[in-house]
Amino acid sequence: MNGNSRERRARLASDIRRQVGSEATKRLLRTLPAFRVDKEVPKRLTDLLDRLDGAEADKVSGERH
């Protein structure tokens, strides 16, 4: 790879980082369902997190399942 190609890649990476971080892009992404943040955690995930908390607490106290 020559210096010119490296330079172009570096400029492209810089441009992509700049555009992804722009306010206009952030506003656009907030309107798309795939990028929308859910206000509530699904019950299945809450149950799994509770199980994980329990397992971690058991491990700290020395118990095993």
C-alpha positions as CSV (number, residue, x, y, z in Angstrom):
1,M,0.0,0.0,0.0
2,N,1.5,3.3,-1.0
3,G,1.4,6.6,1.0
4,N,-1.4,8.1,-1.2
5,S,-3.7,5.2,-0.5
6,R,-3.1,5.4,3.2
7,E,-3.8,9.1,3.1
8,R,-7.1,8.6,1.3
9,R,-8.2,5.9,3.8
10,A,-7.3,8.2,6.7
11,R,-9.3,11.1,5.2
12,L,-12.2,8.8,4.5
13,A,-12.2,7.5,8.1
14,S,-12.0,11.1,9.4
15,D,-14.9,12.1,7.2
16,I,-17.1,9.2,8.3
17,R,-16.4,9.9,12.0
18,R,-17.3,13.6,11.5
19,Q,-20.5,12.8,9.6
20,V,-21.7,10.1,12.0
21,G,-21.2,12.5,15.0
22,S,-23.0,15.4,13.4
23,E,-26.2,16.7,14.9
24,A,-28.0,16.2,11.6
25,T,-27.1,12.5,11.5
26,K,-28.1,12.1,15.2
27,R,-31.5,13.8,14.5
28,L,-32.1,11.5,11.5
29,L,-31.2,8.4,13.4
30,R,-33.5,9.3,16.3
31,T,-36.4,9.2,13.8
32,L,-35.6,5.6,12.6
33,P,-37.3,2.8,14.5
34,A,-34.1,0.7,14.6
35,F,-32.3,3.4,16.5
36,R,-35.1,4.4,18.8
37,V,-34.4,3.8,22.5
38,D,-37.1,1.8,24.3
39,K,-38.4,3.4,27.5
40,E,-39.0,0.1,29.2
41,V,-37.0,-3.1,29.4
42,P,-38.9,-6.2,28.2
43,K,-40.0,-8.6,31.0
44,R,-37.8,-11.4,29.6
45,L,-34.7,-9.3,29.8
46,T,-35.6,-8.0,33.3
47,D,-36.0,-11.6,34.4
48,L,-32.6,-12.6,33.0
49,L,-31.0,-9.6,34.6
50,D,-32.6,-10.6,38.0
51,R,-31.2,-14.1,37.6
52,L,-27.7,-12.7,36.8
53,D,-27.9,-10.4,39.9
54,G,-28.8,-13.5,42.0
55,A,-26.0,-15.6,40.5
56,E,-23.5,-12.8,41.1
57,A,-24.7,-12.4,44.7
58,D,-24.4,-16.1,45.3
59,K,-20.9,-16.2,43.9
60,V,-19.8,-13.3,46.1
61,S,-21.3,-15.1,49.2
62,G,-19.6,-18.4,48.2
63,E,-22.7,-20.4,47.1
64,R,-22.8,-22.4,43.9
65,H,-25.7,-23.6,41.8
